[in-house]
Structures are given as structure tokens and as C-alpha cells.
Amino acid sequence: MPLSAAILGVTHWHAPRYVKHLGARGVRVIGASDADAQAGRAAADRLGLAFAPDTDRALATFRPDLAVLLPRHDLAAREIGAVAVRGVPMLVEKPMGRNGDEAAAAAAAVRAAGVFAAVCLPNRHLGIWDAYRALVAEDALGEVLHAHFRTINGPPSRYLDYGVPWMLDPAIGGGGALRNLGIHGADAICMLAGAGEPAVAGARLSHARSRGAVEDFAAAVVSTPAGFVATLEAGYTYANLQEGGDYEWRIAATGAYLHECNGRLTVHRRGGRPVETAVPTPHLAYAHMVDAALDAFAAGHAPPATVDDCVRAVRLQDRIYAAARAA
């Protein structure tokens, strides 16, 4: 029998994407729920899914093999805990809470239950990481010196269009562009920083475009005692709603310089000629992320991105917010 799955948080703007990718893998999506019962039922109807008004009833009614959990940020720890305590394996949307403490509480519930929980961080599946791992395997990367991670997507008004206005309320979402989009760069920085916790050398937030409660742009400089320096940018400042917006990932090492920007990856090896290839943009990496998570689950392996990975990235975001407030 193929796996069955339920979408818990079906009003999330990524829900149709998960239904599509799970279906492509032969997973039966059998039902949905949402904290907003009225909007959730309408979203489930659009996707052709049966609906239950909350997570507890969805799990009891549909009894899925796998939960795809897309919670409102202020409800994330509770929702993740409710799934974990029932022993249901899950794919979980970032950031698992409004801050590091809430994300850590969610992670603790997952660890206590011993369930499989893959955090949805699609940018881990960009082409630059394939090139990075290949260079490491060849012992050709050398020492990583600095990096830059930029994610700029469309204006914050798109969340009103998506029917999730809570994304523009920091009391619910835990922040703006930095919390929502900057987690990809924060996660990448943590991956490159190794065991040490990167410190924030400086940060700024801007509300210039939206003039709202959440920031529409954030920039930060992060470093480690070993001398690694990274810069992070996250924004709702792309002028239109083109999928993927504007993104750039750069990793500079003594043996190679890797640069991925808007679907083009260039690898500059020391002593060699640059090699440029076309690669999937972040919104297309969701399919690779879902495949990797399902493959790991089927094989009994650890998730490609764990709840503890997410906590570490969210804690770095917290430090960036704190540095920006102190500036």
C-alpha cells in the first residue's frame, strides 16, 4: 500500500506544492486540517481533500502514515507536539515557532517521541551544495573563508492575497522577512560554521517599503572565532511575484569559489576555468526536498534537515534581531 498523508495547516501558501509533490511520489493525500476552520475548509475543497477542523481530529479521522505540518508560527510548538505524541512521522515547515525557545520546545517533543521529523528547508537542495560536496569529496574545496546568502521575494502584500494575514503580525509570525525567508541563509551559515555558534557582528532591519509591523528587509554580518565571515540578506522587496524572486548563494574557499544566482551556478576552481551550469531555483527545489525526506523515511535514515538544525538557525535569527534592536 502507498503511504497516506494529511496536510495539517492547509491554508499555508505552500500546501498545493506539497500535494503536488507528494502525489508525484505516489503518496495518497487523504485529508487536511487548519486552525482557521472556515478558510481551511475552502482551501481543502480547492485541493479536493476531506477536511477536519483541527489537528487532533484530523489525526483521529484520517489516521495518516505521514503528517505534513504547516502550522501558524504561534501554534507550531503545540501542533508539532500533538503530532509527535501520537507517533506520526512528519514533514514540518520552518521555522517551528516564533523564536528559538518555541522551536526548541517543538524539537524536544519530537525527540521525546522518537518520531521521524524532516524540516522543510528546500535551499539545502540547491545546486551549490552538490558542487560543495563534490569538492569536499575530492579534497579540493580547501578552507571556507566567507559566504553570502540572499533571499529576496515579492512584497508582503502577497500574504494578504494568499489569505494568511497573520504573516504580517509579528505577535503571530515572530517577525517578517528575516524570520520567514532569512532562515534559509541562517541555516546555510550554521552549516558552514561547524560546531561553534556564529556571532552577529552587526545587523539592520528596514520597514521602508511596508511601513508595517514586520520588517521588509534585513541584513546581517555573522562571524566565527575561526575567522569565517558570512553576510545574510532577506527581503520582501522584489518588485513582482515571480517564483523564486532574486536569490544569490556564494561560498568562497581557498580551493574554489562557488556562486549560484537565479538559476545559474558557476564553479571557479583554483587553477581552472569557470564552469557554469543551469540549476533549479529555490521554488523548484521543493520537489528535491520532498524526495529526499521520503527517501530517508523509507530507508530508516535521519532526516535531511532535522528539528535541531532548524532550532540552530532560528537561534541565529534571534541573535540577528537582538543585534538590530541594539544598533
C-alpha angles and dihedrals in degrees: 000000000000119000118270123216139189125208107225106194099027095175089069110115091235095055095095089051092055092047089053096047095043090050090051087057092051095253113147110229100207106172151349144216138188141187088237101062097190097047091038094055090050091049091048090050091053089054094044094244132141112246136221119185098233143014096259093054092042092056092045094045103040100028093202124195088222135024122212101204118200102166132179103256097244090052097042100100092049094045094046090048091051091054094042096051089057090054095240115152113233151193107218128199117227143279095037092206146000093276143000095279092056092044089050091052089053091048091050090055090052092049093047091052094043092222129151109258121173115190114221105241104148095177088072084072098056118125093250090070092053088053091045093052092046091054091047090051090053091046086237103117099077122188118343108235107175142343142194129209122187128178116175119171137170127301121295090248088079089076089061088051090049091053095245104110090160087079087074094053111083090199087066104026098037094231142336134263094346094053096041104036104012092068088080092059092040090053091049091051091050091050092054096040093066121206097339122088109245115235125222113241094183143340142184133193126200131203093176098121105036097027083203137125095274125063117252095197136027133180129184142173115215130184143177130218088251090066101257110144127192135180124208130196127182127172152161088213104107107121098229141024099258110150111260095015111205120329136166131184119187129177120182119196135163092255102037145007116220122196126179120177129165097333100325124102122194122187117196111192121195107265094006139095120263115265116208126194138170114251135181115273117235097269089055091049090072090083091054090047093052091046092050092049094048091046091052092047093049092049095046091243130140115274117268088240117023132205088251090055088055093048091053092052093046091050088055089051089052090054091050091052090049092050091049091051091050095049 
